[in-house]
């Protein structure tokens, strides 16, 4: 394996992290948050030290060298693990996030855009640390590996395999013949959406710091808030509407956004996955709103308002809350059950959302319908198609394997958390939440609760599940196969 080449890639990621921590560190000095600024500077120093050591090991490599297919699995996984640990250093040094395990939990949750937190009083944490906390989700959502792909040619490393392992979904679409151009285009869309949300939130009356922090964690579908009460703290329908639009945008394929910018908004209406995605959002909203209204939890307008926001937040795996949806379960089980299903489904492939992805469920549904058809017509030859294009057999096989692995990991995670003492609702929903990079769960881990009291073993279990879910399961689990390490 090209371990020296991997070291160069890891070094590049460490430099990006170190540079990223310097910005909130300098702002911390300006804002008078000396201890927080020093903690962030310490993290930056650790990042540079890691980069230097990796660069020394990597040495000088020939230009225009590409990772092999199998090497990309290890490179991506190591990059994410390194990023999570390095980004957690300021949390640990500052002392605001508890001990090492809790600090790393916050960092893993941030970089994987999960949004689960150990903080009981978010507003007591210095603003500069909260800004870095939000930045971890923004970098993780855009994919530090994808960012690296855009600039890897600077060190003479091709990034096609990294791109394939980083972009979520059963298939990978290149917008340009050269993968670094594709990565740059996607990052331009990402930056544009982030900037647009900042502007709209400021116009709506949100302070600049809160607007920036929430925009970083909305488009990335991460869900870290600067408020203890999350988005409910604003209590404004216009502000909530802005969040809904950008959460749904984050859950949409970024390649589709680019196509719409180039060819007009009609592209959205011609995309099958997007139409199913919006149909699920509307259908789920009506179902939950009906249950809330019929059980007199809110009036008709309030039921639609809170149902739509929570559906948008959960299906995109953002995790923001404008109401305590865990409390709804005490009145009627339907809203909580529907949200749990949405946690699993997730948004569109090629988006920042977590979960299984709408496209996989749609393919599985079509494949099941074909099997029923074959029971009646055993000699019929059928092909699974998406948007009129036949789906390759290898993608169909990957689909069934992915769904099976997701189910197995969910069950194992639920069992492990149950053995640690969690009740079955908290254990199962936390397992789904971590694997789908959701954040809040049900039971004792609801939207206005936190993970601080979870045993250390439980936090590490969830951290592993966050990374596995963020990297689409296969990327990490393939490293456990003995065949992977054989020549």
N, C-alpha and C positions, 0 to 999 in steps of 0.2 A: 504493500500500500504506500501511497505517497504521503507519509506522515509529515514530511517537511512542508509539503504544499498545504496540508491542513493547518499546520502551525501558522503559516502566513495568513490564512483566512481568519483564523481565530485572533491573531494579532490585530488585523484590520478591525474586527468587531470590537476588540478591547479599546482601541484608539477612539472609535466612534463613541463608546460609552464614556470614556474618560473626558472627551470633549463635551459630551452632553451634560455631565455633572458640573462642569465649570460654570455653566450659565446660571443655574440656580444658586451656586456657591457665591458668585459675584453679587447676585441680587440679594442674597442673604446678608452680605456685608453692608449693602446699601440700605437694607431695611432694618439694620441693627440686630440681626439674628446671628451673633458671632459664633456661638457654639454649633448651630446648625450649618453655618457656612464652613466651619472647620471640618465637620463631619462629612460634608459633601466634597470638600477638597481632599480629605483622606480617601474617599472612594475613588476620586479621580486619580490620585497618586497610585492606588492599588491597580487601577485599570492600566495605567501607563507602565507599571512594573510588570504586570502580566504580559502586556504587549511586547515589552522589551525582551523578556525571557523567551517568548514564543518566536520573536523575530530572530533572535540569536540561534535558536534551534532550527528555524526554517532556513536560515542562510540565504544564499542567492540561487534562485531557480531560473531555468530557461523561460523565456517569454512564450505566450500563446499556449500554455499547457492547460489541459482540462482534467478535471477529476473524472474518474471512471464512475460508471453507474453505481456500483456497490459502495464506492468510497464516499459518495455524496450522503448516504444515510448517516454514516459516522460523523462527517463534517458538520452537517446540520444539527444533529443531536448535541454534539460537543459545543457548538456555538451557542445554542440555546441554554445549555446548562451553565456554561461560563458566564453568559450574559446575566442570568438570574442571580448567580452568586456574587458577581462583581457589583451589580446594581443594588444588592442588598447591604453592601458594606456601610453606606451612610446611615441606613436605618439602625443597624447594629451599634455603630459608634455613637450615634446621637443619644441612645437610651430611651427614646420616645416609643419604640416599638417592642420593648421587652428584650428578652434574651436572644441568643443566636437563632434558635429554631423559629421563634415568632417573627424575627426580622426577615429571615429567609422566606418564610411563608408569605409575607407581604410582598417581597420581591418576586417570587415565583408567580403569585397571583397577579401581580402587575404586568410582568413581561408576557405572560400567557394570555393577558386580557381577560382573566377570570373575574376579578373584582371582589373576591372574598377578602375580608379584612379582619385583623385582630384588634383594631382600634375601637375602644369604647367611646372615646371623646376625640373625634377627628379635629374639631375646631381648636383643641388645645395644642395641636402640633404646629410648629413654626411654618409659615407660609412657604419658605424656600424648600423645605422637605416635602410639603404637599405638592409643590410644583414638580419636583423630581419624581414623586410618586405617580403623578399624572403622566409625566413624560415617559416613564417605563411602559405604560400602556400604549402610548402613541407609537413608540419605537417598536414595541412588540406587535401591535396591530398592523403596522406597515411592513413589519418583518425586517429585522435587522439583517437577516440573510439576504432578503430581496434588495435591501439598500446596498448591501455589499456587492451583489451581483451587478448593480448599476455602475460601480466604480472599480470592480475587480480588474478590468483591463489595465488600470493604472499600474498594477503590479504584475501584469502579464499572465493573469489567470482567467480562463474561460469559466462561465458560470451557468451553463445550460442545466447541468444536473442539479446544482443548488436550487435553481429556479423551479425545477420540477418537484423537488422535495418540499419546498417552502409553500408554494401556492396550493391552497386547499381545494378539495374536490376530486371527483373521479377522473377528470380529464384536465389538461393544461392547455390553455390557448395562448399562443404567441401573437401579439399585435403587430410585431415587426419581425423581419427575418433574423435580426440579431437580438439575442436575449437581453443584452444590456439596454438596448433601446426600448424594449418592452418594459423592463423594470423602471426606466426613467419616465416613461409615459404614465405608468400606474402611479408612481410617486407624485407626478404633477397633479393628477386627479385627486390624490389623497391630500396634498397641500391645499388645493383649491377648495375642497369641501371643508377642511379645517378652518381656513381663513374666512370662508363665507359664514360659517356658524359663529365664529368669534364676532364678526361684524353685526350679525343679526341679534345676537344676545346683548351686545352693548347698546344697540338701538332700542332694544326692548327694556333697558333699564338695569341690566346686570352689570356689576362692577367689572373692570377690565381683568383683574386677577381671577375672579370666579369664571368669567367668560372664557378666558384662555384655558384654565384648568379643566373646565367641563367640555370644551370643544375637543381637547386632546383625548378625552376619555369617552367621547360620544362617537366620533367617526371611527375610532378604533374599536368600538363596541366593548369597552372595558368596564365602565361603570363606576370607577373611583370618583367620589364626590368630595368636595371641601366642606360639606355640611353634614352634621350628624343625622339630619332627617332627609338626606339625599335631595332629590328634586322637589320633594314635598315642602322643603323650606321656602321655596319661592312662592308657592301657592298662587300661581298666575297661569291662566289658561293659554295666553299667547306664548309665554316662555315654554310651557309644556308642549305646545304645538311645534315650536322650533326643534325641541328635543326629539319629538316623534319623527319629524321629517328627516333629520340627520341620523337618527338611529336606523330607520328603514333604509336610508342611503348607504350606511355602513354595512348593512346586511345584504346589499345588492352587489352583484359581481362588478368589480371596478372596471373590467374590460367593457362591460355594458355601458357604464357611465361615459367612458371614453368614446365608444361608438355613437352614443347619443349626442355628445358634443360635436362630433364630426359630421354626423348625418341627420341630426334632428331627433326630437323626443319620441317620434313614432317608432324608433328602435325598441323602446321598452315594450310597446304593445305587440310587437312581433316576436318577442322572446318568450318561449314557452315556460321556462323556469320562473321568470319574473311574474308572469300572469298567475301561475299556481301559487307563488309566494304571496302576492297581494290578495288572492282569493282566500288563502288560509288566514291571513291577518284579519280580513273583513269578517269571515265566518266565525273565527274564534272570538272576535270582539263582540259580535251580535249574541253569541252563545253566553258569554260571561256577563254582558250587560243585561241580558234578559234575566239571568239568575239573580244578579244584584238588585234589579228593580222589583222582580216578583217577590223577593224575600225582604223588601223594604229596607235594604241596606243604604241605598241612595235613591233620589228621585230619578226620573228618566234621563235628564241631562247629565247628572252626576254619574249615573251608571255608565253612560257612553264615554264620558270623559276619562274615568278611572280605568275602565275596561280597555279602551284603545291604548292608553299610555302603557299599561302593564303588558298587553299583548305585544306591542312594538318593542318594549324593553326585553321581554323574555325570549321572543322568537329570534331576536338578533343577538342574544346572549350578552346584552349590555348590563343589565342588572340594576338599573336605576329604579327608584320607586317614588310614586306620588301618593301612595296609600299603603297601608299595612295589609297586603294580600294574604298573609298568614292568618290574620284575624277573620277573614272571610270564611275560612274553613270551619270555624265554630258554628257558622250559620248554615252554610251549604257547602258540600264537598265538590260540586261541579267546577267552580272557578279555579280552585287549587289544582284539581286533576287536569283541567284543560291547560293550565300554565305548565304543569309538569310534563305533559306531552309536547308542548312547544319547546321546553328546554331540550328535549331529545332531538326534535326535528331540526332546530337551528335555521339559519338563513340560506342564502344562495352560495353555490360553489364559487370560489374566486373572490369572496368577500372577506371582511374581517370577523364575521360572525363565527361562532363555534357550532357545536352540535353535529348531527349526522349529515345534515344539509338536505334541503328540499328535493334536490335533483335525485338523490339516492332513493328517497322514499317513492318518488314518482316512477323511477325506473323499476323498483321492486314491485310496485303495484302493477305496472304494465307486464312485467315478467310473470307475475302470478296469474294475471288474466290470460296470458298466452298458454300457461300450463293448463288452465281450465279448458281452454279451447282445444288443446291437444288431447284431452281426455275424450272429447267428442269426435275429433278428427285426428286420429293417431298418425296418419300419413301426411298430414299437412306440414308444409315448410313455412315457418314464420320467422320474421326478423324483428328484433327490438329496435325501435326507431325513436329518435328525439328530434323534433323539429323537422321531420322528413328525412333525417340522415340516420343510416343504420349504425347501431352501436357495436363496436368491435367485441368479439367474444371475450377477449382478455379483460375488457372493462366490466363485462357482465360477471365474470368470475371474481374479479376484484370486489365488486359490489357485495356479493353474498358473503365473501370472506370478511369484509369490513363489518357488515352488520352482525355477523356471528362473534367476531372479536369484541365489538362494542358491548354486546350483551354479556359476554363472559367477564369482561373487565368491570362492568357495572355490578354484576352479581358478586364478584370477588371483593370489590371495594365496599359494597353494602355489608357483606359478611364480616370483613375486617373491622369496619367501624362499629358494627353491632357487638363484636367481641370486646371492644374497648368501652362498652357501656352506653352507647347512644341508643335511643329508642328507634323503632323501625322506620318511622316517618322521617326523622332527622337523618338516620343512616342512609336510607335509600335515596332521599332527595339530595343529600350532600354528595353522594357518589355520582349521581347524574350531573349535578351542578359542576363538579370538578372536571369530569370527563368531557362535558360540553362547554367548559370554560364560561360558565354562567355567573357564578358568584353567590348570591343569596339562594337559600334553599327553603325548606319548610321545617315545621317543628320548632326546635330550639335554635335554629339557624336561619330564621326568617329575614326579611328585608331590612328590618331595623335592629337586628341582633348582630353578633359578631362571633368569630371563631377563637377568641382568646382563651376560653376555658376548655377547648378541645385538647386532649392529651397530646404530648409531643409526637408519639407514634402516629396518631391520627393525622396530625399536620403533615408529616413526611409522606404518609400514604396519599393524602390529597395532592401534595406537591408533585409526586410522581404521576398521578393521574392527570393533573393539569398539563404537564409537558407532553404526555402521551396523546392526550386529546388535541392539544394545539398543533402537534405535528402529524395529525391524521393517523395515529395508531401504527400503521405499517412502518413508518420511518424509524420508530424506536424499537418496536418488537422484533424487527428483522435482525437486530444486533444480538438478540438472545439465541439465535440459531447457531449451532456448531458449524453448519455449512458456510456461514458467513465468514468465519475466520480461517477456513481452509483455503489453501492456494488453489 
